[in-house]
Amino acid sequence: MSRSPVTFMGPPTVTKTLCGIETQIVIHNYADRILVIVTQLGKVGHLLQVSVSPAAPLERSSDPDSNASVQAPPSVTVMPLFGTAPSEHLSTLHSIYATQIAMHVWTSPVHWAVNDRRKVVVGLAFKKPPGEEEKAFEHEQATFKGVMQMIDEFYQQN
């Protein structure tokens, strides 16, 4: 009897180079939550959970090619689950990432069509940006836009 190798089909991923750093996004749907991992380090990193009231109005961008920030309703809640950001600045940035990622998930065509408001758990693990403050800001801004574009591309492909 011959054995064939077992292949594991993991969750779908999107990988792109953002600001010279390979960035991977993994999105996996569970019955009660959606897990989104954004990593440049090959690990889960800081985990945050984002939830929104089922009654809160969500608005989609009229431009499907736009990766601009999506306006979050005031009823969005961000809760840290595991880990912590290394600074207050990065803690704020991680909350913004988590909120915007959740908004992109909730307003993606696949979740929008069925009014899917499952909680979104976001894992963030980024490499440290370049040292100079001005360059670090530009790096953070370009990475943020790139990540949102990757989320949108993921939902266009899947």
MDAnalysis code that builds the backbone (N, CA, C; Angstrom):
import MDAnalysis as mda
import numpy as np

u = mda.Universe.empty(474, n_residues=158, atom_resindex=np.repeat(np.arange(158), 3), trajectory=True)
u.add_TopologyAttr("name", ["N", "CA", "C"] * 158)
u.add_TopologyAttr("resid", np.arange(1, 159))
u.add_TopologyAttr("resname", ["MET", "SER", "ARG", "SER", "PRO", "VAL", "THR", "PHE", "MET", "GLY", "PRO", "PRO", "THR", "VAL", "THR", "LYS", "THR", "LEU", "CYS", "GLY", "ILE", "GLU", "THR", "GLN", "ILE", "VAL", "ILE", "HIS", "ASN", "TYR", "ALA", "ASP", "ARG", "ILE", "LEU", "VAL", "ILE", "VAL", "THR", "GLN", "LEU", "GLY", "LYS", "VAL", "GLY", "HIS", "LEU", "LEU", "GLN", "VAL", "SER", "VAL", "SER", "PRO", "ALA", "ALA", "PRO", "LEU", "GLU", "ARG", "SER", "SER", "ASP", "PRO", "ASP", "SER", "ASN", "ALA", "SER", "VAL", "GLN", "ALA", "PRO", "PRO", "SER", "VAL", "THR", "VAL", "MET", "PRO", "LEU", "PHE", "GLY", "THR", "ALA", "PRO", "SER", "GLU", "HIS", "LEU", "SER", "THR", "LEU", "HIS", "SER", "ILE", "TYR", "ALA", "THR", "GLN", "ILE", "ALA", "MET", "HIS", "VAL", "TRP", "THR", "SER", "PRO", "VAL", "HIS", "TRP", "ALA", "VAL", "ASN", "ASP", "ARG", "ARG", "LYS", "VAL", "VAL", "VAL", "GLY", "LEU", "ALA", "PHE", "LYS", "LYS", "PRO", "PRO", "GLY", "GLU", "GLU", "GLU", "LYS", "ALA", "PHE", "GLU", "HIS", "GLU", "GLN", "ALA", "THR", "PHE", "LYS", "GLY", "VAL", "MET", "GLN", "MET", "ILE", "ASP", "GLU", "PHE", "TYR", "GLN", "GLN", "ASN"])
u.atoms.positions = np.array([
    [0.839, -1.166, 0.000],
    [0.000, 0.000, 0.000],
    [0.893, 1.241, 0.000],
    [0.633, 2.110, -0.937],
    [1.439, 3.331, -1.003],
    [0.723, 4.468, -0.290],
    [1.518, 5.310, 0.268],
    [0.966, 6.473, 0.968],
    [1.195, 7.712, 0.119],
    [0.186, 8.502, 0.050],
    [0.361, 9.772, -0.652],
    [0.524, 10.868, 0.392],
    [1.311, 11.870, 0.080],
    [1.521, 12.935, 1.062],
    [0.218, 13.678, 1.346],
    [0.088, 14.059, 2.581],
    [-1.080, 14.833, 2.992],
    [-0.772, 16.302, 2.728],
    [-1.659, 16.948, 2.027],
    [-1.469, 18.374, 1.785],
    [-2.462, 19.153, 2.622],
    [-1.985, 20.208, 3.208],
    [-2.816, 21.055, 4.050],
    [-3.198, 22.292, 3.265],
    [-4.473, 22.524, 3.175],
    [-4.967, 23.735, 2.514],
    [-5.260, 24.771, 3.595],
    [-4.347, 25.662, 3.804],
    [-4.535, 26.702, 4.802],
    [-5.454, 27.784, 4.278],
    [-5.719, 28.766, 5.109],
    [-6.573, 29.867, 4.666],
    [-5.899, 30.647, 3.546],
    [-6.695, 31.296, 2.706],
    [-6.123, 32.077, 1.604],
    [-5.255, 33.226, 2.124],
    [-4.226, 33.530, 1.369],
    [-3.328, 34.616, 1.747],
    [-3.079, 35.540, 0.555],
    [-2.639, 36.737, 0.863],
    [-2.186, 37.691, -0.140],
    [-0.817, 38.158, 0.338],
    [0.162, 38.146, -0.548],
    [1.508, 38.602, -0.201],
    [1.940, 39.660, -1.204],
    [2.491, 40.745, -0.682],
    [2.962, 41.850, -1.510],
    [4.148, 42.503, -0.815],
    [4.967, 43.160, -1.583],
    [6.057, 43.936, -1.001],
    [5.582, 45.377, -0.847],
    [5.559, 45.837, 0.407],
    [5.162, 47.214, 0.715],
    [6.366, 47.938, 1.297],
    [6.767, 49.017, 0.687],
    [7.919, 49.807, 1.151],
    [9.160, 48.930, 1.301],
    [9.329, 47.983, 0.382],
    [10.498, 47.114, 0.401],
    [10.430, 45.967, 1.394],
    [9.284, 45.779, 2.061],
    [9.140, 44.722, 3.064],
    [8.018, 43.783, 2.638],
    [8.319, 42.478, 2.605],
    [7.283, 41.506, 2.253],
    [6.210, 41.511, 3.339],
    [4.985, 41.696, 2.915],
    [3.846, 41.790, 3.826],
    [2.842, 40.726, 3.434],
    [2.391, 39.960, 4.416],
    [1.449, 38.875, 4.153],
    [0.167, 39.118, 4.938],
    [-0.957, 38.876, 4.260],
    [-2.263, 38.961, 4.909],
    [-2.936, 37.608, 4.787],
    [-3.410, 37.115, 5.925],
    [-4.155, 35.858, 5.984],
    [-5.536, 36.197, 6.520],
    [-6.572, 35.735, 5.838],
    [-7.944, 35.968, 6.301],
    [-8.631, 34.620, 6.404],
    [-9.199, 34.359, 7.577],
    [-9.874, 33.080, 7.802],
    [-11.220, 33.346, 8.476],
    [-12.262, 32.771, 7.914],
    [-13.614, 32.941, 8.456],
    [-13.950, 31.828, 9.433],
    [-14.455, 32.198, 10.579],
    [-14.977, 31.264, 11.569],
    [-16.465, 31.557, 11.724],
    [-17.176, 30.688, 12.402],
    [-18.622, 30.855, 12.551],
    [-18.972, 32.165, 13.256],
    [-18.175, 32.555, 14.253],
    [-18.523, 33.735, 15.044],
    [-17.599, 34.933, 14.840],
    [-16.475, 34.741, 14.125],
    [-15.514, 35.827, 13.932],
    [-14.796, 35.668, 12.600],
    [-14.136, 36.735, 12.203],
    [-13.270, 36.714, 11.025],
    [-11.878, 37.092, 11.523],
    [-10.890, 36.252, 11.213],
    [-9.516, 36.497, 11.639],
    [-8.727, 37.083, 10.475],
    [-8.072, 38.206, 10.723],
    [-7.225, 38.852, 9.719],
    [-5.843, 39.046, 10.345],
    [-4.836, 38.412, 9.754],
    [-3.459, 38.576, 10.224],
    [-2.701, 39.388, 9.177],
    [-2.060, 40.463, 9.613],
    [-1.202, 41.270, 8.746],
    [0.195, 41.188, 9.352],
    [1.123, 40.563, 8.625],
    [2.440, 40.352, 9.211],
    [3.573, 40.638, 8.238],
    [4.605, 41.241, 8.781],
    [5.873, 41.413, 8.078],
    [6.958, 40.616, 8.800],
    [6.565, 39.963, 9.885],
    [7.515, 39.244, 10.729],
    [7.264, 37.738, 10.761],
    [6.214, 37.266, 10.096],
    [5.901, 35.844, 10.103],
    [5.273, 35.363, 11.393],
    [4.693, 36.277, 12.164],
    [4.007, 35.894, 13.398],
    [2.728, 36.707, 13.548],
    [1.926, 36.315, 14.530],
    [0.609, 36.939, 14.716],
    [0.723, 38.361, 15.245],
    [1.549, 38.594, 16.234],
    [1.725, 39.938, 16.767],
    [0.626, 40.368, 17.720],
    [0.306, 41.643, 17.707],
    [-0.684, 42.271, 18.589],
    [-2.085, 41.933, 18.088],
    [-2.889, 41.273, 18.923],
    [-4.252, 40.886, 18.526],
    [-5.273, 41.851, 19.103],
    [-6.144, 42.355, 18.239],
    [-7.231, 43.244, 18.647],
    [-8.535, 42.720, 18.056],
    [-9.623, 42.925, 18.767],
    [-10.936, 42.524, 18.269],
    [-11.779, 43.771, 18.031],
    [-12.418, 43.812, 16.869],
    [-13.253, 44.954, 16.502],
    [-14.681, 44.463, 16.340],
    [-15.604, 45.177, 16.963],
    [-17.019, 44.818, 16.825],
    [-17.828, 46.074, 16.543],
    [-19.000, 45.852, 15.968],
    [-19.897, 46.954, 15.644],
    [-21.318, 46.496, 15.928],
    [-22.149, 47.413, 16.337],
    [-23.554, 47.105, 16.579],
    [-24.219, 46.677, 15.273],
    [-25.061, 45.638, 15.319],
    [-25.759, 45.210, 14.103],
    [-26.638, 46.311, 13.505],
    [-27.044, 47.265, 14.324],
    [-27.914, 48.338, 13.837],
    [-27.133, 49.528, 13.283],
    [-25.827, 49.542, 13.485],
    [-25.022, 50.685, 13.031],
    [-24.977, 50.738, 11.511],
    [-25.193, 51.921, 10.944],
    [-25.121, 52.030, 9.483],
    [-23.669, 51.982, 9.009],
    [-23.419, 51.167, 8.008],
    [-22.101, 51.106, 7.384],
    [-22.242, 51.622, 5.968],
    [-21.301, 52.439, 5.539],
    [-21.363, 52.985, 4.186],
    [-20.178, 52.499, 3.381],
    [-20.464, 52.045, 2.164],
    [-19.413, 51.623, 1.245],
    [-18.981, 52.814, 0.414],
    [-17.741, 52.769, -0.012],
    [-17.224, 53.807, -0.902],
    [-17.910, 53.678, -2.253],
    [-18.241, 54.801, -2.866],
    [-18.857, 54.755, -4.192],
    [-17.827, 54.412, -5.262],
    [-16.542, 54.531, -4.924],
    [-15.460, 54.195, -5.855],
    [-14.857, 52.861, -5.444],
    [-15.174, 51.764, -6.166],
    [-14.684, 50.453, -5.760],
    [-13.169, 50.315, -5.844],
    [-12.498, 51.183, -6.605],
    [-11.044, 51.111, -6.711],
    [-10.347, 51.951, -5.640],
    [-11.123, 52.644, -4.832],
    [-10.550, 53.491, -3.793],
    [-10.143, 52.646, -2.597],
    [-8.934, 52.872, -2.078],
    [-8.525, 52.182, -0.860],
    [-8.407, 53.182, 0.284],
    [-9.123, 54.268, 0.145],
    [-9.114, 55.291, 1.181],
    [-9.788, 54.757, 2.436],
    [-9.593, 55.469, 3.514],
    [-10.210, 55.070, 4.767],
    [-11.721, 55.063, 4.631],
    [-12.333, 54.086, 5.276],
    [-13.780, 53.972, 5.298],
    [-14.233, 54.556, 6.624],
    [-15.236, 55.418, 6.591],
    [-15.707, 56.066, 7.809],
    [-16.343, 55.038, 8.737],
    [-15.794, 54.890, 9.923],
    [-16.334, 53.945, 10.901],
    [-17.449, 54.614, 11.698],
    [-18.539, 53.882, 11.950],
    [-19.598, 54.451, 12.782],
    [-19.109, 54.588, 14.225],
    [-19.727, 55.477, 15.007],
    [-19.272, 55.690, 16.384],
    [-19.452, 54.469, 17.278],
    [-20.217, 53.488, 16.832],
    [-20.479, 52.317, 17.667],
    [-19.443, 51.208, 17.503],
    [-18.331, 51.484, 16.824],
    [-17.267, 50.487, 16.671],
    [-16.460, 50.424, 17.968],
    [-16.192, 49.201, 18.421],
    [-15.418, 48.984, 19.637],
    [-14.163, 48.196, 19.303],
    [-13.015, 48.676, 19.779],
    [-11.745, 47.967, 19.599],
    [-11.281, 47.501, 20.977],
    [-11.004, 46.188, 21.077],
    [-10.587, 45.619, 22.353],
    [-9.294, 44.820, 22.158],
    [-8.231, 45.152, 22.891],
    [-7.012, 44.354, 22.798],
    [-7.255, 42.961, 23.371],
    [-6.735, 41.935, 22.700],
    [-6.893, 40.560, 23.170],
    [-5.584, 40.007, 23.720],
    [-4.526, 40.055, 22.906],
    [-3.222, 39.533, 23.310],
    [-2.134, 40.466, 22.817],
    [-1.074, 40.531, 23.580],
    [0.064, 41.335, 23.175],
    [-0.209, 42.813, 23.361],
    [0.782, 43.582, 23.020],
    [0.670, 45.022, 23.154],
    [1.568, 45.683, 22.115],
    [1.235, 46.875, 21.765],
    [2.086, 47.642, 20.852],
    [3.270, 48.180, 21.653],
    [4.443, 48.331, 21.030],
    [5.631, 48.764, 21.767],
    [5.634, 50.228, 22.219],
    [4.699, 51.036, 21.735],
    [4.649, 52.441, 22.154],
    [3.207, 52.933, 22.084],
    [2.969, 54.089, 22.707],
    [1.629, 54.680, 22.668],
    [1.243, 55.043, 21.234],
    [2.217, 55.570, 20.485],
    [1.979, 55.916, 19.081],
    [1.538, 54.682, 18.297],
    [2.263, 53.571, 18.459],
    [1.918, 52.352, 17.721],
    [0.616, 51.737, 18.222],
    [0.307, 51.920, 19.491],
    [-0.974, 51.438, 20.015],
    [-2.130, 52.151, 19.312],
    [-2.007, 53.462, 19.166],
    [-3.023, 54.235, 18.441],
    [-3.081, 53.803, 16.983],
    [-1.912, 53.644, 16.366],
    [-1.851, 53.222, 14.970],
    [-2.480, 51.838, 14.791],
    [-2.213, 50.916, 15.703],
    [-2.802, 49.575, 15.621],
    [-4.323, 49.627, 15.737],
    [-4.840, 50.497, 16.598],
    [-6.298, 50.646, 16.712],
    [-6.896, 51.163, 15.409],
    [-6.198, 52.098, 14.768],
    [-6.670, 52.625, 13.482],
    [-6.637, 51.522, 12.431],
    [-5.532, 50.776, 12.388],
    [-5.443, 49.642, 11.459],
    [-6.596, 48.676, 11.682],
    [-6.804, 48.268, 12.925],
    [-7.838, 47.271, 13.228],
    [-9.218, 47.767, 12.810],
    [-9.534, 49.018, 13.130],
    [-10.834, 49.583, 12.767],
    [-11.008, 49.628, 11.256],
    [-9.992, 50.109, 10.551],
    [-10.104, 50.219, 9.092],
    [-10.143, 48.850, 8.417],
    [-9.360, 47.902, 8.915],
    [-9.411, 46.549, 8.355],
    [-10.807, 45.974, 8.539],
    [-11.371, 46.123, 9.735],
    [-12.726, 45.619, 9.989],
    [-13.737, 46.287, 9.063],
    [-13.613, 47.597, 8.868],
    [-14.543, 48.294, 7.977],
    [-14.410, 47.784, 6.544],
    [-13.187, 47.526, 6.093],
    [-12.989, 46.990, 4.741],
    [-13.574, 45.583, 4.634],
    [-13.456, 44.791, 5.695],
    [-14.051, 43.444, 5.693],
    [-15.570, 43.552, 5.643],
    [-16.148, 44.337, 6.550],
    [-17.612, 44.438, 6.626],
    [-18.224, 45.024, 5.362],
    [-17.499, 45.917, 4.690],
    [-18.060, 46.542, 3.486],
    [-17.590, 45.869, 2.199],
    [-16.865, 44.760, 2.313],
    [-16.481, 44.002, 1.115],
    [-17.741, 43.382, 0.515],
    [-17.763, 43.164, -0.792],
    [-18.974, 42.634, -1.432],
    [-19.502, 41.345, -0.796],
    [-18.616, 40.447, -0.403],
    [-19.059, 39.161, 0.138],
    [-19.764, 39.316, 1.493],
    [-19.297, 40.211, 2.342],
    [-19.914, 40.400, 3.660],
    [-21.048, 41.427, 3.606],
    [-20.922, 42.412, 2.727],
    [-21.941, 43.449, 2.587],
    [-23.263, 42.852, 2.118],
    [-23.188, 41.920, 1.172],
    [-24.395, 41.344, 0.561],
    [-25.300, 40.673, 1.586],
    [-24.719, 40.131, 2.646],
    [-25.527, 39.421, 3.650],
    [-25.537, 40.156, 4.993],
    [-25.094, 41.424, 4.984],
    [-25.052, 42.247, 6.194],
    [-24.301, 41.533, 7.324],
    [-23.159, 40.939, 6.990],
    [-22.341, 40.180, 7.940],
    [-21.605, 41.143, 8.864],
    [-21.911, 41.074, 10.143],
    [-21.291, 41.956, 11.137],
    [-20.533, 41.159, 12.197],
    [-19.989, 40.005, 11.803],
    [-19.209, 39.236, 12.774],
    [-18.049, 40.077, 13.291],
    [-17.632, 39.789, 14.512],
    [-16.463, 40.464, 15.063],
    [-15.258, 40.125, 14.201],
    [-14.351, 41.085, 14.084],
    [-13.128, 40.889, 13.311],
    [-11.953, 40.939, 14.288],
    [-11.176, 39.858, 14.314],
    [-9.969, 39.797, 15.132],
    [-8.792, 40.081, 14.204],
    [-8.007, 41.085, 14.560],
    [-6.900, 41.530, 13.713],
    [-5.580, 41.311, 14.449],
    [-4.648, 40.620, 13.787],
    [-3.293, 40.453, 14.301],
    [-2.354, 41.323, 13.485],
    [-1.530, 42.119, 14.154],
    [-0.624, 43.048, 13.471],
    [0.812, 42.826, 13.932],
    [1.701, 42.553, 12.986],
    [3.125, 42.378, 13.296],
    [3.936, 43.059, 12.194],
    [4.382, 44.275, 12.471],
    [5.111, 45.071, 11.486],
    [6.576, 45.217, 11.875],
    [7.425, 45.294, 10.849],
    [8.823, 45.634, 11.089],
    [8.895, 47.111, 11.450],
    [9.901, 47.453, 12.218],
    [10.091, 48.842, 12.632],
    [10.424, 49.694, 11.405],
    [9.729, 50.842, 11.240],
    [10.017, 51.714, 10.094],
    [11.381, 52.384, 10.244],
    [11.864, 53.014, 9.154],
    [13.162, 53.699, 9.203],
    [13.225, 54.704, 10.348],
    [14.437, 55.010, 10.796],
    [14.658, 55.823, 11.986],
    [14.164, 57.249, 11.971],
    [14.372, 57.994, 10.906],
    [13.987, 59.403, 10.899],
    [12.471, 59.537, 10.972],
    [11.999, 60.474, 11.796],
    [10.563, 60.631, 12.028],
    [9.787, 60.902, 10.742],
    [10.322, 61.773, 9.883],
    [9.623, 62.105, 8.636],
    [9.525, 60.879, 7.732],
    [10.622, 60.132, 7.615],
    [10.607, 58.921, 6.788],
    [9.710, 57.854, 7.408],
    [9.704, 57.765, 8.731],
    [8.858, 56.787, 9.411],
    [7.385, 57.084, 9.131],
    [7.007, 58.367, 9.157],
    [5.622, 58.746, 8.879],
    [5.238, 58.363, 7.457],
    [6.112, 58.679, 6.497],
    [5.836, 58.328, 5.096],
    [5.736, 56.815, 4.926],
    [6.614, 56.087, 5.608],
    [6.602, 54.622, 5.561],
    [5.286, 54.078, 6.130],
    [4.878, 54.598, 7.302],
    [3.626, 54.153, 7.929],
    [2.432, 54.442, 7.031],
    [2.423, 55.625, 6.428],
    [1.311, 56.021, 5.563],
    [1.233, 55.120, 4.328],
    [2.360, 54.872, 3.683],
    [2.378, 54.021, 2.488],
    [2.020, 52.580, 2.837],
    [2.502, 52.097, 3.974],
    [2.178, 50.732, 4.402],
    [0.687, 50.613, 4.693],
    [0.122, 51.605, 5.380],
    [-1.311, 51.590, 5.695],
    [-2.145, 51.502, 4.417],
    [-1.858, 52.368, 3.460],
    [-2.605, 52.354, 2.195],
    [-2.430, 51.023, 1.478],
    [-1.215, 50.491, 1.488],
    [-0.952, 49.208, 0.844],
    [-1.709, 48.061, 1.485],
    [-1.780, 48.057, 2.812],
    [-2.511, 46.997, 3.522],
    [-3.997, 47.062, 3.182],
    [-4.575, 48.249, 3.173],
    [-6.002, 48.368, 2.845],
    [-6.266, 47.908, 1.414],
    [-5.352, 48.227, 0.519],
    [-5.489, 47.779, -0.866],
    [-5.402, 46.253, -0.938],
    [-4.511, 45.660, -0.146],
    [-4.386, 44.198, -0.129],
    [-5.663, 43.534, 0.379],
    [-6.290, 44.119, 1.404],
    [-7.558, 43.579, 1.926],
    [-8.605, 43.603, 0.815],
    [-8.706, 44.730, 0.123],
    [-9.680, 44.849, -0.967],
    [-9.379, 43.858, -2.086],
    [-8.102, 43.700, -2.435],
    [-7.719, 42.739, -3.479],
    [-8.062, 41.313, -3.064],
    [-7.865, 40.999, -1.795],
    [-8.203, 39.666, -1.293],
    [-9.672, 39.360, -1.570],
    [-10.536, 40.309, -1.247],
    [-11.970, 40.075, -1.435],
    [-12.384, 40.119, -2.902],
    [-11.612, 40.768, -3.747],
    [-11.906, 40.725, -5.182],
    [-11.532, 39.368, -5.763],
    [-10.490, 38.728, -5.207],
    [-10.026, 37.432, -5.705],
    [-10.808, 36.263, -5.134],
    [-11.350, 36.406, -3.934],
    [-11.991, 35.268, -3.249],
    [-13.483, 35.440, -3.125],
])
